[in-house]
Amino acid sequence: MIDEGLAEPDDAYREAIEILKAEAPSLPYGAVVVDEAQDMGEQAFRLIRAIVPEKTGGDRNSIFIVGDAHQRIYGRRATMTACGINVRGRSRQLRLNYRTSDEIRKWAVSVLEGVPVDDLDEGADSLKGYTSAFRGPAPELASFSSEEKEVGALVEWILAVKARGTLLGDIWRPAAHDRPDRRRRTKACRRRPRKHQASNRTCPTTAGNRACGCRPCTARWIIQST
């Protein structure tokens, strides 16, 4: 079926798992690191387990998985225990957000209030104790009837911010620069020319001249429009 193009992605996973099981004694992999695990399904987790099979004495740091079911964008859901990955008593919840301000975090969390979310295993997750590393202005909410109007309003906002003396490159300045251990690096960066800094970033998923809509592409388009 795979040769005829009739197979589903899970069929490819299963075939890969069988190949790995056959090669298990001589596989060269010592560990696997996984990010965005919330968007992986059952067969993907089983494939990860097959890459580094559990030894007779149990696992010892052979798999490192990071995921947040609150950020799941696909309908896939799997429990790692059922896929042979034992995380009970070995998992940790990260409670400090370095990416968004406390004000934005609170608004985002409120959208999911009352929605049950799993813990990537057989339990339920909770946002109790979740906080941000820094504060900021309250988010401004706006709705538009078309993408053109949305982008136009965004351009107007950027021009207004620019008129107040803000560098364009600072609009998307990573939140990590606000951490004490990054301040020295931030000051050094500010001494360099920063004109159109964001527009120089490249998008790895852009094909030809078509932008995918990610942050670097959107930033480049808006800056060129201003």
KEKE-3310 file (N, C-alpha, C; in steps of 0.2 Angstrom, whole numbers, plus 5000, padded with zeros to 4 digits):
npx = (5004:5010:5019:5010:5005:4994:4994:4992:4999:5001:5003:5015:5023:5021:5027:5041:5043:5043:5055:5064:5063:5068:5081:5085:5095:5107:5106:5112:5108:5108:5100:5085:5078:5064:5053:5038:5028:5015:5008:5010:5005:4999:5006:5018:5024:5026:5036:5046:5049:5054:5065:5075:5075:5068:5078:5083:5085:5077:5073:5086:5087:5086:5076:5070:5057:5047:5032:5016:5000:4991:4994:4991:4987:4982:4971:4976:4979:4988:4993:5008:5012:5005:5011:5023:5032:5037:5032:5028:5030:5042:5041:5041:5033:5034:5033:5036:5035:5045:5042:5031:5022:5015:5003:4998:4999:4989:4978:4978:4977:4964:4956:4956:4950:4941:4941:4945:4961:4973:4988:4997:4998:4990:4983:4976:4980:4985:4985:4989:4999:5006:5016:5023:5039:5040:5032:5020:5012:4994:4985:4979:4964:4957:4946:4944:4936:4942:4958:4966:4962:4966:4980:4982:4978:4988:5000:4997:4998:5011:5018:5014:5020:5033:5034:5035:5047:5052:5063:5061:5066:5065:5052:5049:5057:5065:5058:5067:5077:5074:5078:5088:5101:5103:5104:5117:5120:5110:5112:5124:5120:5112:5121:5124:5120:5103:5093:5080:5081:5073:5068:5078:5078:5076:5064:5062:5052:5047:5042:5049:5044:5033:5026:5025:5017:5022:5031:5043:5041:5030:5034:5044:5036:5028:5037:5043:5032:5031)
npy = (4994:5006:5008:5010:5022:5023:5022:5026:5039:5033:5020:5020:5023:5011:5002:5007:5005:4991:4988:4994:4986:4974:4977:4980:4975:4981:4994:5011:5021:5031:5040:5049:5065:5074:5087:5097:5087:5086:5086:5074:5057:5041:5031:5038:5040:5026:5024:5031:5025:5013:5017:5019:5006:5000:4995:4979:4982:4993:5011:5023:5039:5038:5044:5060:5071:5084:5094:5101:5100:5110:5117:5110:5107:5098:5085:5073:5062:5053:5042:5041:5030:5019:5017:5012:5020:5025:5037:5040:5047:5052:5064:5082:5097:5113:5129:5142:5155:5162:5168:5176:5190:5193:5198:5195:5181:5178:5182:5173:5161:5162:5159:5146:5142:5130:5120:5104:5097:5085:5077:5072:5059:5048:5056:5071:5088:5103:5121:5127:5137:5142:5155:5171:5177:5191:5207:5217:5228:5228:5217:5222:5220:5216:5215:5210:5211:5206:5199:5209:5221:5218:5217:5230:5238:5233:5238:5252:5253:5249:5259:5270:5266:5267:5280:5285:5283:5270:5256:5247:5234:5231:5228:5215:5210:5197:5190:5185:5194:5202:5196:5196:5190:5192:5205:5211:5206:5212:5225:5226:5222:5233:5242:5240:5243:5242:5243:5238:5225:5214:5211:5204:5191:5174:5163:5146:5138:5144:5144:5148:5164:5165:5168:5161:5165:5165:5173:5179:5181:5189:5200:5205:5208:5218:5228:5232:5238:5249)
npz = (5000:5004:4993:4983:4986:4995:5008:5025:5036:5049:5045:5039:5051:5058:5050:5050:5064:5065:5057:5065:5077:5072:5070:5083:5092:5087:5086:5085:5093:5108:5115:5114:5110:5112:5106:5107:5110:5112:5100:5094:5089:5094:5087:5084:5096:5099:5090:5094:5106:5100:5094:5105:5113:5129:5142:5150:5164:5165:5161:5159:5158:5144:5135:5132:5134:5129:5131:5130:5133:5132:5122:5111:5094:5085:5083:5089:5102:5114:5126:5135:5143:5139:5127:5130:5136:5151:5162:5174:5190:5186:5179:5176:5180:5171:5177:5176:5165:5152:5140:5138:5144:5161:5160:5147:5148:5157:5151:5140:5146:5152:5141:5140:5151:5161:5152:5150:5151:5146:5153:5144:5147:5157:5165:5171:5167:5175:5177:5189:5199:5188:5181:5175:5170:5169:5169:5159:5147:5147:5136:5120:5112:5097:5083:5065:5049:5038:5032:5026:5032:5044:5044:5039:5050:5059:5053:5055:5069:5071:5065:5073:5085:5081:5079:5091:5095:5096:5091:5076:5076:5090:5092:5091:5100:5109:5124:5133:5133:5143:5155:5169:5167:5154:5151:5149:5137:5129:5129:5122:5110:5106:5103:5090:5073:5070:5060:5051:5056:5060:5047:5041:5045:5040:5033:5036:5030:5019:5002:4987:4982:4991:5006:5022:5032:5045:5060:5056:5042:5042:5049:5040:5029:5034:5039:5027:5021:5028)
capx = (5000:5014:5022:5005:5003:4987:4995:4991:5005:5002:5005:5023:5026:5021:5033:5047:5044:5045:5062:5069:5063:5072:5088:5086:5102:5113:5104:5117:5105:5109:5095:5081:5075:5057:5049:5031:5026:5008:5005:5011:5000:5001:5012:5024:5027:5029:5042:5051:5051:5057:5072:5079:5071:5069:5083:5080:5085:5073:5076:5090:5088:5086:5071:5068:5051:5044:5026:5011:4994:4987:4996:4989:4984:4979:4966:4979:4980:4990:4996:5014:5013:5002:5015:5029:5036:5035:5034:5025:5035:5048:5040:5041:5029:5038:5028:5039:5035:5049:5041:5025:5021:5010:4996:4996:4998:4983:4972:4978:4975:4957:4953:4955:4947:4935:4942:4949:4967:4977:4995:5001:4998:4983:4980:4974:4985:4983:4989:4990:5006:5009:5017:5027:5045:5040:5026:5020:5005:4988:4985:4974:4960:4954:4944:4943:4932:4947:4965:4969:4961:4970:4987:4982:4978:4994:5004:4996:5000:5019:5020:5013:5025:5039:5034:5036:5055:5054:5066:5057:5069:5063:5045:5049:5063:5063:5057:5073:5082:5072:5080:5094:5107:5104:5104:5123:5120:5105:5116:5129:5116:5109:5126:5125:5115:5097:5088:5077:5084:5068:5067:5083:5077:5073:5059:5064:5046:5045:5044:5049:5042:5027:5028:5020:5013:5025:5033:5048:5039:5025:5038:5047:5031:5026:5043:5044:5026:5032)
capy = (5000:5012:5009:5013:5029:5022:5021:5032:5040:5028:5014:5021:5023:5004:4999:5009:5002:4984:4988:4996:4981:4969:4980:4983:4974:4984:5001:5015:5027:5031:5044:5053:5071:5076:5093:5098:5081:5086:5085:5067:5052:5035:5027:5042:5038:5020:5024:5034:5019:5008:5019:5017:5001:4999:4989:4975:4986:4999:5017:5028:5045:5037:5048:5066:5073:5091:5095:5105:5098:5116:5120:5105:5110:5093:5081:5067:5061:5047:5041:5038:5024:5014:5017:5009:5026:5026:5044:5041:5048:5054:5070:5088:5103:5119:5133:5149:5157:5167:5170:5181:5194:5190:5200:5191:5174:5177:5182:5167:5155:5162:5157:5138:5140:5125:5115:5098:5095:5079:5078:5068:5052:5045:5060:5078:5093:5109:5127:5130:5139:5145:5162:5173:5180:5198:5211:5221:5231:5224:5215:5225:5215:5219:5210:5213:5207:5203:5199:5215:5226:5216:5219:5237:5240:5232:5243:5258:5252:5249:5266:5274:5264:5269:5288:5286:5282:5263:5253:5241:5227:5230:5226:5208:5208:5191:5191:5183:5199:5206:5193:5199:5187:5193:5212:5213:5205:5216:5232:5225:5222:5239:5246:5238:5245:5238:5245:5232:5219:5208:5209:5200:5184:5170:5158:5140:5135:5148:5141:5153:5170:5164:5168:5156:5169:5165:5179:5183:5183:5194:5206:5207:5211:5224:5233:5234:5242:5255)
capz = (5000:5004:4986:4979:4989:4998:5015:5030:5040:5054:5042:5039:5057:5060:5046:5053:5070:5063:5055:5071:5081:5069:5071:5090:5096:5085:5085:5087:5097:5115:5118:5110:5113:5108:5108:5104:5110:5112:5093:5092:5091:5097:5083:5084:5103:5099:5086:5099:5110:5096:5093:5111:5117:5136:5144:5155:5170:5165:5157:5162:5154:5136:5132:5135:5131:5132:5128:5133:5129:5132:5115:5105:5088:5081:5087:5091:5109:5116:5133:5134:5146:5134:5121:5132:5139:5158:5164:5181:5195:5183:5175:5180:5176:5171:5179:5174:5158:5150:5133:5137:5150:5165:5157:5141:5150:5161:5146:5136:5151:5153:5135:5141:5158:5161:5146:5152:5147:5148:5155:5139:5149:5159:5170:5169:5168:5179:5177:5196:5200:5182:5181:5171:5173:5169:5168:5153:5147:5146:5129:5117:5108:5091:5078:5059:5045:5033:5033:5023:5037:5050:5042:5039:5057:5062:5050:5058:5076:5071:5063:5079:5090:5078:5079:5098:5096:5097:5085:5073:5079:5097:5093:5092:5104:5113:5131:5136:5134:5149:5160:5172:5164:5147:5150:5146:5130:5126:5128:5117:5104:5105:5100:5083:5069:5070:5055:5048:5059:5059:5040:5038:5047:5035:5036:5033:5027:5013:4996:4982:4985:4995:5013:5025:5037:5051:5062:5052:5036:5043:5051:5034:5025:5037:5039:5020:5020:5032)
cpx = (5004:5017:5017:5002:4996:4988:4994:4998:5006:5005:5013:5026:5026:5027:5040:5048:5046:5052:5066:5069:5068:5080:5090:5093:5108:5111:5109:5115:5106:5103:5091:5078:5069:5055:5042:5028:5018:5004:5007:5006:5003:5007:5018:5028:5030:5035:5048:5054:5055:5064:5077:5074:5073:5073:5080:5080:5081:5077:5080:5092:5089:5081:5070:5063:5048:5038:5021:5004:4989:4988:4994:4985:4981:4975:4969:4980:4982:4993:5003:5015:5010:5006:5022:5034:5033:5037:5032:5031:5042:5047:5040:5037:5033:5032:5030:5039:5040:5047:5036:5025:5016:5003:4994:4995:4991:4977:4972:4975:4967:4953:4951:4952:4941:4936:4947:4955:4971:4984:5000:5002:4991:4980:4978:4979:4981:4988:4990:4997:5009:5010:5022:5033:5045:5033:5026:5013:5000:4987:4979:4970:4957:4952:4943:4939:4936:4954:4968:4968:4965:4977:4987:4982:4985:5000:5004:4999:5008:5021:5019:5018:5032:5040:5036:5044:5057:5057:5062:5060:5067:5056:5044:5055:5061:5063:5063:5078:5080:5075:5087:5101:5108:5105:5111:5123:5116:5109:5121:5125:5113:5114:5127:5119:5109:5092:5086:5080:5079:5067:5072:5083:5074:5069:5061:5058:5044:5047:5044:5048:5036:5029:5022:5016:5016:5028:5038:5046:5034:5029:5041:5042:5029:5031:5044:5038:5027:5037)
cpy = (5006:5013:5012:5020:5028:5021:5027:5033:5035:5021:5014:5020:5015:5000:5000:5006:4994:4983:4989:4990:4975:4971:4981:4981:4978:4992:5006:5021:5026:5035:5047:5059:5073:5082:5093:5091:5081:5085:5078:5062:5046:5031:5031:5040:5031:5019:5026:5029:5014:5010:5018:5012:5001:4993:4985:4978:4992:5005:5021:5034:5043:5041:5054:5070:5079:5092:5098:5104:5105:5119:5115:5108:5105:5089:5074:5067:5054:5047:5038:5031:5018:5013:5014:5014:5027:5033:5045:5042:5051:5061:5076:5093:5109:5124:5141:5150:5163:5171:5176:5184:5191:5192:5196:5184:5173:5178:5175:5161:5156:5160:5149:5137:5136:5120:5110:5097:5090:5081:5074:5061:5051:5050:5067:5083:5099:5115:5130:5131:5142:5152:5164:5177:5188:5201:5215:5224:5226:5223:5219:5221:5219:5214:5213:5208:5204:5203:5206:5220:5224:5219:5227:5240:5239:5236:5250:5258:5252:5256:5271:5273:5267:5277:5290:5285:5274:5260:5248:5235:5226:5227:5219:5205:5202:5193:5190:5188:5203:5202:5196:5196:5188:5201:5215:5212:5210:5223:5232:5225:5229:5244:5245:5241:5240:5239:5239:5225:5213:5206:5205:5193:5180:5165:5151:5136:5139:5145:5147:5160:5170:5164:5164:5159:5168:5172:5183:5185:5189:5201:5209:5211:5218:5230:5236:5239:5249:5260)
cpz = (5000:4997:4982:4981:4992:5005:5019:5034:5046:5052:5041:5045:5059:5056:5049:5060:5070:5061:5061:5076:5079:5070:5078:5093:5093:5083:5088:5092:5104:5118:5113:5113:5109:5111:5104:5104:5110:5105:5090:5094:5094:5094:5083:5091:5103:5095:5090:5103:5107:5095:5098:5115:5125:5138:5149:5162:5170:5161:5162:5158:5146:5132:5136:5131:5134:5128:5132:5130:5129:5125:5109:5100:5083:5086:5090:5099:5110:5123:5132:5137:5142:5128:5123:5135:5146:5161:5172:5186:5192:5179:5179:5176:5177:5172:5178:5167:5156:5144:5133:5144:5154:5163:5151:5143:5153:5156:5142:5140:5152:5147:5136:5148:5157:5156:5149:5148:5150:5150:5150:5142:5151:5164:5167:5171:5172:5178:5184:5197:5194:5182:5176:5174:5173:5168:5162:5153:5145:5138:5126:5112:5103:5086:5071:5054:5039:5035:5031:5028:5043:5049:5042:5046:5060:5060:5054:5065:5076:5069:5069:5084:5087:5079:5087:5100:5097:5090:5083:5076:5086:5098:5094:5096:5109:5121:5135:5138:5141:5156:5163:5168:5157:5146:5147:5139:5126:5124:5123:5110:5102:5102:5093:5079:5069:5065:5051:5050:5058:5052:5037:5040:5041:5038:5032:5029:5021:5007:4990:4985:4989:5002:5016:5030:5044:5053:5058:5045:5037:5045:5045:5030:5028:5037:5032:5018:5023:5029)
residu = (MET:ILE:ASP:GLU:GLY:LEU:ALA:GLU:PRO:ASP:ASP:ALA:TYR:ARG:GLU:ALA:ILE:GLU:ILE:LEU:LYS:ALA:GLU:ALA:PRO:SER:LEU:PRO:TYR:GLY:ALA:VAL:VAL:VAL:ASP:GLU:ALA:GLN:ASP:MET:GLY:GLU:GLN:ALA:PHE:ARG:LEU:ILE:ARG:ALA:ILE:VAL:PRO:GLU:LYS:THR:GLY:GLY:ASP:ARG:ASN:SER:ILE:PHE:ILE:VAL:GLY:ASP:ALA:HIS:GLN:ARG:ILE:TYR:GLY:ARG:ARG:ALA:THR:MET:THR:ALA:CYS:GLY:ILE:ASN:VAL:ARG:GLY:ARG:SER:ARG:GLN:LEU:ARG:LEU:ASN:TYR:ARG:THR:SER:ASP:GLU:ILE:ARG:LYS:TRP:ALA:VAL:SER:VAL:LEU:GLU:GLY:VAL:PRO:VAL:ASP:ASP:LEU:ASP:GLU:GLY:ALA:ASP:SER:LEU:LYS:GLY:TYR:THR:SER:ALA:PHE:ARG:GLY:PRO:ALA:PRO:GLU:LEU:ALA:SER:PHE:SER:SER:GLU:GLU:LYS:GLU:VAL:GLY:ALA:LEU:VAL:GLU:TRP:ILE:LEU:ALA:VAL:LYS:ALA:ARG:GLY:THR:LEU:LEU:GLY:ASP:ILE:TRP:ARG:PRO:ALA:ALA:HIS:ASP:ARG:PRO:ASP:ARG:ARG:ARG:ARG:THR:LYS:ALA:CYS:ARG:ARG:ARG:PRO:ARG:LYS:HIS:GLN:ALA:SER:ASN:ARG:THR:CYS:PRO:THR:THR:ALA:GLY:ASN:ARG:ALA:CYS:GLY:CYS:ARG:PRO:CYS:THR:ALA:ARG:TRP:ILE:ILE:GLN:SER:THR)
# end
